[in-house]
């Protein structure tokens, strides 16, 4: 059974799965339905997509070791709540 809609909060949590092609077709269709009617999620989606494009251009060598460690620590804190 396909759900009727994702909430905006769920959209934020699932945007990476969508962009990486990791969603099953029914969920992908639901995601796209939500995007077709929610200006806030459209904006968030575009920001994340552009961020991924921009970050894809950064090489590992371009990030100073101290900055890399600081970013990793921030990501760990976000992940762990």
BALOBA-1460 file (C-alpha; in Angstrom, 3 decimals):
// residues 81
<rec num="1" residu="x" x="0.000" y="0.000" z="0.000"/>
<rec num="2" residu="x" x="1.420" y="3.399" z="-0.988"/>
<rec num="3" residu="x" x="1.037" y="6.147" z="1.569"/>
<rec num="4" residu="x" x="-0.775" y="9.273" z="0.570"/>
<rec num="5" residu="x" x="2.084" y="11.672" z="1.360"/>
<rec num="6" residu="x" x="5.377" y="12.292" z="3.158"/>
<rec num="7" residu="x" x="5.523" y="15.021" z="5.763"/>
<rec num="8" residu="x" x="8.009" y="17.838" z="5.278"/>
<rec num="9" residu="x" x="10.088" y="16.440" z="8.144"/>
<rec num="10" residu="x" x="10.266" y="13.057" z="6.406"/>
<rec num="11" residu="x" x="11.245" y="14.779" z="3.168"/>
<rec num="12" residu="x" x="14.235" y="16.368" z="4.905"/>
<rec num="13" residu="x" x="15.284" y="12.990" z="6.282"/>
<rec num="14" residu="x" x="14.906" y="11.227" z="2.918"/>
<rec num="15" residu="x" x="16.334" y="13.758" z="0.468"/>
<rec num="16" residu="x" x="19.738" y="12.061" z="0.331"/>
<rec num="17" residu="x" x="18.171" y="8.650" z="-0.342"/>
<rec num="18" residu="x" x="16.183" y="10.203" z="-3.174"/>
<rec num="19" residu="x" x="19.199" y="11.923" z="-4.718"/>
<rec num="20" residu="x" x="21.308" y="8.759" z="-4.469"/>
<rec num="21" residu="x" x="18.595" y="6.663" z="-6.137"/>
<rec num="22" residu="x" x="18.230" y="4.516" z="-3.011"/>
<rec num="23" residu="x" x="14.432" y="4.779" z="-2.734"/>
<rec num="24" residu="x" x="12.094" y="2.075" z="-3.996"/>
<rec num="25" residu="x" x="9.823" y="3.252" z="-6.824"/>
<rec num="26" residu="x" x="6.654" y="3.720" z="-4.697"/>
<rec num="27" residu="x" x="8.491" y="5.903" z="-2.160"/>
<rec num="28" residu="x" x="10.203" y="7.809" z="-4.970"/>
<rec num="29" residu="x" x="6.809" y="8.561" z="-6.529"/>
<rec num="30" residu="x" x="5.491" y="9.721" z="-3.164"/>
<rec num="31" residu="x" x="8.543" y="11.947" z="-2.700"/>
<rec num="32" residu="x" x="7.999" y="13.491" z="-6.134"/>
<rec num="33" residu="x" x="4.288" y="14.048" z="-5.429"/>
<rec num="34" residu="x" x="5.190" y="15.993" z="-2.298"/>
<rec num="35" residu="x" x="7.784" y="18.025" z="-4.205"/>
<rec num="36" residu="x" x="5.182" y="18.917" z="-6.804"/>
<rec num="37" residu="x" x="3.039" y="20.750" z="-4.232"/>
<rec num="38" residu="x" x="5.361" y="21.996" z="-1.466"/>
<rec num="39" residu="x" x="7.399" y="25.145" z="-2.207"/>
<rec num="40" residu="x" x="9.395" y="24.818" z="1.032"/>
<rec num="41" residu="x" x="10.513" y="21.294" z="0.235"/>
<rec num="42" residu="x" x="11.288" y="22.250" z="-3.360"/>
<rec num="43" residu="x" x="13.588" y="24.987" z="-2.053"/>
<rec num="44" residu="x" x="15.263" y="22.649" z="0.455"/>
<rec num="45" residu="x" x="15.683" y="19.962" z="-2.205"/>
<rec num="46" residu="x" x="17.336" y="22.400" z="-4.614"/>
<rec num="47" residu="x" x="19.675" y="23.670" z="-1.880"/>
<rec num="48" residu="x" x="20.780" y="20.151" z="-0.982"/>
<rec num="49" residu="x" x="21.241" y="19.172" z="-4.624"/>
<rec num="50" residu="x" x="23.374" y="22.272" z="-5.260"/>
<rec num="51" residu="x" x="25.402" y="21.649" z="-2.091"/>
<rec num="52" residu="x" x="26.145" y="18.101" z="-3.222"/>
<rec num="53" residu="x" x="27.217" y="19.375" z="-6.653"/>
<rec num="54" residu="x" x="29.498" y="22.001" z="-5.106"/>
<rec num="55" residu="x" x="31.028" y="19.611" z="-2.592"/>
<rec num="56" residu="x" x="31.650" y="17.050" z="-5.291"/>
<rec num="57" residu="x" x="34.205" y="19.439" z="-6.744"/>
<rec num="58" residu="x" x="36.276" y="19.537" z="-3.537"/>
<rec num="59" residu="x" x="39.164" y="17.085" z="-3.381"/>
<rec num="60" residu="x" x="40.400" y="15.494" z="-0.151"/>
<rec num="61" residu="x" x="43.698" y="17.353" z="-0.558"/>
<rec num="62" residu="x" x="41.892" y="20.703" z="-0.553"/>
<rec num="63" residu="x" x="40.630" y="20.240" z="3.018"/>
<rec num="64" residu="x" x="43.193" y="21.007" z="5.735"/>
<rec num="65" residu="x" x="43.496" y="18.149" z="8.264"/>
<rec num="66" residu="x" x="42.271" y="20.310" z="11.168"/>
<rec num="67" residu="x" x="39.187" y="21.407" z="9.221"/>
<rec num="68" residu="x" x="38.465" y="17.823" z="8.179"/>
<rec num="69" residu="x" x="38.617" y="16.638" z="11.794"/>
<rec num="70" residu="x" x="36.378" y="19.494" z="12.931"/>
<rec num="71" residu="x" x="33.793" y="18.664" z="10.237"/>
<rec num="72" residu="x" x="33.853" y="14.971" z="11.110"/>
<rec num="73" residu="x" x="33.328" y="15.795" z="14.770"/>
<rec num="74" residu="x" x="30.357" y="18.043" z="13.918"/>
<rec num="75" residu="x" x="28.823" y="15.289" z="11.781"/>
<rec num="76" residu="x" x="29.304" y="12.788" z="14.622"/>
<rec num="77" residu="x" x="27.534" y="15.119" z="17.058"/>
<rec num="78" residu="x" x="24.658" y="15.633" z="14.613"/>
<rec num="79" residu="x" x="24.326" y="11.906" z="14.063"/>
<rec num="80" residu="x" x="24.409" y="11.112" z="17.770"/>
<rec num="81" residu="x" x="21.901" y="13.802" z="18.628"/>
